[in-house]
Amino acid sequence: MKITKSYTVRIDGNKSKIDYLHQQLSEIQKLSEFAYSLGKENWKKLTPLYNRCREEFPSLKSKVVQNFLRFHFTTSNSKMKTKKPPKASILVDYQSCGLRIDENTQLSNYWIRFHRKNFPLFGKILLKKIQDPKELKLIQIFERKNKLYCKLTVSKEVVDFPTPNTDSNSIGLDVNSKRVVLSNNDFYSLKRHHHRKIEHYKNNQKDRNTQNCTKDTLHKMTTIIANNLQKNEIEVLFLENLRNLRRSSSKKLGTSKGKKLNYIINSLPYRTFQNFLEYKCLDRGINVVYVNPAYTSKQCSRCGSLNTSRKQTSFRCEACGFKLDADLNGSRNIQERYYLPEWATSESNLLSDLKSVGSCVL
């Protein structure tokens, strides 16, 4: 299994090198506006689009033009927004880029080479995470607030874990918009993020983008959780397979719960949270397994009965009288779900889940 991660660091150089990068980015921005003006009909195939752009911008390197068009326009899974042309960036693939680590240089120990020029990189904490230069697959250079940055995308192989057994030191995790709860009684609060999203909804702040703030919150939260799991020598982390979560609040499917409640359900990007947590756990040697989420919040973790009641965060089983925090009860059900044969579906199979998740992108 391969996991893919990205690290953004500063790129610098002398005046001539900096001027070269700015000049290239300026030309690429014109290229972006030109390609965008051609319309969606001309974005389907790379060759004719490339030929037209190549005639219009002969000063740009052929590989730079190809990579930019392929990344933003012609790739089927491109995330390019149709409202405006994509921002300029220099894309250098693994065939053309080279990362050199030299501990003897004073300015920087990390250098990249392209277009016959060497550029120093700054950001030791992030750069130290790239242990093998051969793992580097893509370099993306862009400008932000008059400063130049370099996004390094690396891909490395992770050995598939064996199927966990009942003797594994495992733990279950339940997440909602307000908190994250683990089956070992650890609680992590997301109330600040939840409050921010509710205020965003109440004040109708459609023009205010909270995406970066959400990602920052999830990154910090998942790092703390992964470090604690490693400290406690956890071997297996069980998560719910939440592929169909959005269907529970869909107008098209008739499952809408009202505008505000739909917003609350969708306020946290659960899959992004799981992706962040998964690749950080894999880096620390912790296996991640997805299980069937059916009735994990309703089932009693002591006797397995579904004759239960829930009020806010309190849970009570009418069959055995067991009382517990509702989210803690759910996390314990998630932990045990993998080993129960009646819930052993394709969604709870380790190998199929790891393959379906594929690479985790940061």
N, C-alpha and C positions, 0 to 999 in steps of 0.2 A: 504494500500500500504506500502511495506517495502523498505527502502533505506539502502544500505550497504556502509560503509566508512572504510578506513584504516588509521591508524596513526603509523608512524615509530619513535621509541624512542630508547634510549640507554638502554642496560641491563648490569648489573654488578654483583659483588659478591666478596667473598674472593678468595684466590688463588686456593683452592681446587675446588670451584664451577666453576671458569673460566676454569681451566684445564679440568674439566669434560665436559664442553660445547665444547671446542676445540677438545677433544678426540672423542666426539659424531659426530661432523661435519666432522672430518677426516674420520671416518668409513662410514658416509653417502655418502661422495664423492666417496669412493671406491664402495659403493653400486650403485651409479648413473652410474659410468663407466661400472660396470658389467652388469646392466640392459640395458644400451644403446648398449653394445656389442652383446646382444642377437638378436637385429634387430626388425623391426616393426612387423614382424609376431607374435612375442611373447608378444606384448604390448596390444593386443586386450582384453584379459581376465585377471582379477586381480588375481584369485586364483592360476593358474599354475605359473604365474610370481612371486607371493609372495612366493610360496613353494620353488622355485629354489633359490630366494634371501635369504630366511630364512635359508636354509641349508648352504649357503655360508657365511652368517654373523649372527651367532647365538648370538653374544654378544649384538646386537641391540635389543631394545624393540620391541615387536611384533607390537604395535600400531604405533610406529615411522616408521617402514618399510611399513606398510599398507598405512598410510597417504601420505608418500613421493611418493610411486608408483602410488597411485590413483590420486594425484594432478598433477604429471608431465607426467605420461605415459598412464594410462588406461582411464582417463576421456575423454569423447567425445569432450568437448570444451577446452581441454588442449592446452595451448599456447607454449608447449615445442618446441624449435627449433631443427631441425634434424641435424644441422651442427656439434653439439658437445653435450656432456652430460650436463644436467642441473646442476647448482651450488648447493652445499649441503645446506640444511636448515632443521631445526627441526620443524616439523609441529605438533601442539597439538590442537586437536579439542575441541569443547565445552564440551564434555563428560569428558575430562581429565584435562582441564585447569581451573584455578581459579584465578580471579583477586581480590585482597584484598586492600581496601583503609583504611589506618590507619593514622590519623592525629597526633597521639602521638609519632610516630617514628621519629628520628632525621635524619637518613641517607636518607630516602625517604618515602613519604606517599603512594606510589603505589608499590605493590608486586604481583608477580605471583608465583604460586606453581605448579610444575610438577616433576615427578620422585622423590617424597618425599623430594624436596629441594625448598627453598624459594629464589627468586631472586629479587633484587630491580630494579625498573625502573626509568629512569631519563628523564625529558622533561615535566615539569609541564604544560606548555601552551597547549600542545597537550593532555596530560593525563586528564586535567580538562574537556575536551570536552566529556569524557566518564562519563556520569552522573550515569548510572546504570551498575554495574558489570555483571548483567545478560544479558546485550546486547552483551557481548563478545562472538563471535562465533569461532574464529580461532586465534591461535598464531603461528607466523612464526619467528624463530630465525635463523639469518644468520650472516656471517662474511663479513666485507668490510674494506679493508685497515687495517687489523690486529685489527679491533675493532668489538665488538659484538653489533648487533642491534636486536630489537624485533618489528615486525610488528603486530599490533593489529587490527583485523577486527571485527567491530561491526555492528549489524543489528538492526534497530528499526522501529517500526510501525509509519507511518504518516497517519493521518486521511485524507481521500479523501475530496477534496474541493467541494463545490456545484458548479453547472454550473453557470458561470458568466453571469450577466445581463448587459444591456446597461448603468446602473447607476454605474457600478464598476469603481473604479479608476484604469484604465488599461493603458498599454503602449506597443508599438510594438518595436521590435529590428531587425535590419538588419545588417548582418555581411558579410564581404568579406576579402580577403587576406591582405588588407591595413588598414582597420578601422572598428569600430563598431559604428553604429549610432542608436540612440533611437528617437522615435517620439516626445519626448519633447525637441528636439534640442540639446541633449547631444552627443558629439562626443568623441570617444576613438581611439587613433592612434595605429596601428599595423605595422607602416612603418619600425621600427627597425627590427622586426621579418621578415618582407617581404624582406628587404634588405639582411639580413643574409641568407635567403633561396636562393635568386638570386645569391649571391656571391658563395654559395655552389654549385649551378648549373653551373655557369660560369667556376669555377676553377676545376670542375669535382672531387669534394672531396667526393668520394664514401665511403672512409674508415672513414670519420669523421661523427660520430653519433650526430645529432642535436635534438634527441627526448627529452632528458632531458631539454634542453634549451627551447624547444617549450612548454613542460608541465609547466615549471616554469613561462613562459610568460602568458600562459592561466590561471594558478591559480591566479596570481596577478591581471590580468585584470578582471576576473570574481568576485573576492572578492571585488574589488573596485565598480563594477557595482551593485552587490547585496547589498552592504552597502548603496550606493546612493539610490537604489530603496526603501530600508527600511526607510531611512531618509525622503524620499518624500512620505511615506505612500502609496506606490503602492500596489494594491491588486492582480492584474493579469498581468502577462508578457506573451506576445504573441511572439512565435518563428515560423520560417518556418520549415515545415517538409522536411528535406533535404535527405531523404533516397535514392533518385535516382539522387543525384547530380553528382556522379562519371560517370553516364551514358552519361553525356554531353561531356565527354572527353575520350571516349573509342574507341580504334582501332577495337575491335571485333564488336562493334555495328555500326561502320562507322561514329561515331560522333567526331572523333579526330580533334582537332583544331591546330595541330602542336605540336612538341615535347616540345618547350619552354612554350607555352600557356597551354598545358596540365599539365606541371609541376607547373605552377603558380596556376592553379585551384586546384590542389591537394596538394599545399604547406601547407595549413592550415587544420588540422583535425577538421572539423566543428562539427562532432558528439561529439568529446571529449570536445570541447568548450561548447556545449549545455549541456552535462552531468554535467560538473563542475558547470555551471551556475544554472542548475536545482536544484541540491541537496543543493546548498547554498541558493537559494531562498526558497526552501521548509523549510529549517531550520529557516528561518526568517518569515515564515508564508505567503509567496508570492506564489500564484497559478501560475503554468506554463502550457500554452496551446499551442499546435502545430496546425498550420493552413495550408491550401493548398497554396503552393508557386506560383501557376501559374499566370504569368503576373504581379507579384507585382512590378517588376522593370520597366515594360512598361506602366502600367495603370496610368492614371492621378488621383492623390488623391483628386482633387477638383471636377471634373465632371465625372470621371469614364471612359473617352474615352481612346481607345487604339491607336488613331491617334496621336502619340507622337514621339519625336526625342530625342536622348541622345548622348551627346558628352563628353567623359570622365566623369567628375562628375557633369555636368550641364544637367538639364532636362527641356524640353519645351513641352507643350501641344499645338498641332496645332489647336485643336478645340476651346479652350477657352483662349489660350495665356498665360496660367499659367506657371511661371518659378520658379524652386526650385532646391536645391541640389538633385542629382539623388538618393543618398542613403537615404536621409531624406524623399523623396517622397516614396521610397520603404517601409521604416519603418512605415509610416502613413498608407499605404495600408495594411500592416500586422496587424496593430492595429484594423482596421475596418473590416478585412476579415472575422473574426469569426461570425460577426453579419449579414453578407449579405447572404440571403437564396440561391442565385445562386451559392455560393461557399461552401455551407454547405455540405461537403462530409464526408466520414468516416475518412479522414485524419484530419479533423478539429473538430472532436468530442472529448470533454474533457476526458470522462471516458475511452474510447477506447485507447486514446493516453497514458494516465497515465499507463494503464495496459500493453500496448505494450512496453512502455519504461522499465517497471519493476524496477529493482534496479539499482541505479547509483553507480558505483564503482569508488573509487578514487585511 
